[in-house]
Amino acid sequence: MPKEFSRSSRVAEQIQRELAELIRLELKDPRVGLITLTGVELTPDYAHAKVFYTTLADPSARQGIDAGLRRASGFLRRELGRRIRIHTLPELHFVFDESVERGDRLSRLIDEAVASDRKHEG
């Protein structure tokens, strides 16, 4: 089992690297803009890949980014097939990664609480 896990995680990392480069250099959709891929989860049979991403664009732009990524998924999958040699090329599903946004929000709340404590102490 660990051997399969490591192969799967290596393939996921390679997919993430190649997709990041393809999106940055080949994707011409202006809606997508600057995104960061934060991870790839493959199904055990490699048929599907969840591709997690985050963006610094404001939340109102997220719908356009989602639509742009969905529209480009066939192109990205084809280009991925030219770069990666695996038996089954996964179907790509793009998912916004809320953990970064949630972490940023928690960090701000902690900073506010610390500042408030200091204000009450002094």
C-alpha positions in Angstrom: 0.0 0.0 0.0 2.7 2.6 0.8 4.3 2.1 -2.6 1.0 2.8 -4.4 0.5 5.9 -2.1 3.9 7.3 -3.0 3.3 6.7 -6.7 -0.1 8.3 -6.5 1.3 11.3 -4.6 4.2 11.7 -7.1 1.8 11.7 -10.0 -0.4 14.2 -8.2 2.6 16.5 -7.6 3.6 16.2 -11.2 0.1 17.0 -12.4 0.1 20.0 -10.1 3.5 21.3 -11.4 2.5 20.8 -15.1 -0.9 22.3 -14.7 0.5 25.4 -12.9 2.9 25.9 -15.8 0.2 25.3 -18.4 -2.1 27.8 -16.8 0.6 30.4 -16.4 2.0 30.1 -19.9 -0.6 28.6 -22.2 -4.0 29.7 -20.9 -5.3 32.8 -22.6 -8.6 33.2 -20.7 -8.5 36.6 -19.1 -11.0 35.5 -16.4 -8.5 33.1 -14.9 -5.7 35.5 -14.2 -3.3 34.7 -11.4 -4.2 31.6 -9.5 -2.1 29.3 -7.3 -2.6 25.6 -7.4 -2.5 24.3 -3.8 -2.9 20.6 -4.3 -4.2 17.7 -6.4 -6.2 14.7 -5.2 -6.4 11.7 -7.5 -9.0 9.0 -7.3 -7.3 5.5 -6.8 -8.0 4.6 -10.5 -6.6 8.0 -11.7 -9.9 8.7 -13.5 -10.5 12.0 -11.7 -8.3 14.7 -10.3 -9.5 17.4 -7.9 -7.3 20.4 -8.5 -7.4 22.9 -5.6 -6.6 26.5 -6.3 -6.6 29.9 -4.6 -6.5 33.4 -5.9 -5.8 36.9 -4.6 -8.6 38.3 -6.8 -11.6 39.5 -4.9 -14.4 37.0 -4.3 -16.6 38.5 -7.0 -14.1 37.4 -9.6 -14.2 33.7 -8.4 -17.2 32.8 -10.5 -15.4 33.9 -13.7 -12.3 32.0 -12.7 -14.4 28.9 -12.0 -16.0 29.2 -15.4 -12.7 29.9 -17.2 -11.1 26.8 -15.6 -14.1 24.6 -16.4 -14.0 25.8 -20.0 -10.2 25.2 -20.3 -10.3 21.8 -18.6 -10.4 19.8 -21.9 -7.5 21.9 -23.3 -5.5 21.5 -20.1 -6.1 17.7 -19.9 -5.0 17.3 -23.6 -1.8 19.3 -22.9 -1.2 17.4 -19.7 -1.4 14.2 -21.8 1.5 15.5 -24.0 3.6 16.2 -20.9 2.9 13.2 -18.6 3.0 9.6 -19.5 0.4 7.8 -17.4 -2.0 5.0 -18.4 -5.2 6.9 -17.5 -5.3 10.7 -17.9 -7.6 12.0 -15.2 -10.6 14.2 -15.8 -9.8 17.6 -14.2 -12.2 19.1 -11.6 -11.2 22.5 -10.3 -12.1 23.4 -6.7 -11.5 26.7 -4.9 -9.4 26.0 -1.8 -11.0 27.9 1.0 -8.4 26.9 3.6 -6.0 29.8 2.6 -8.8 32.3 2.8 -10.0 30.8 6.1 -6.5 30.8 7.5 -6.0 34.5 6.5 -9.3 35.4 8.2 -8.3 33.5 11.4 -4.9 35.2 11.4 -6.6 38.6 11.2 -9.0 37.7 14.1 -6.0 36.7 16.2 -4.2 39.9 15.4 -7.3 41.9 16.4 -7.7 40.0 19.7 -4.0 40.6 20.6 -4.3 44.3 19.8 -7.5 44.5 21.8 -5.8 42.8 24.8 -2.9 45.2 24.6 -5.2 48.2 24.5 -7.0 46.9 27.7 -3.8 46.2 29.5 -2.2 49.6 28.9 
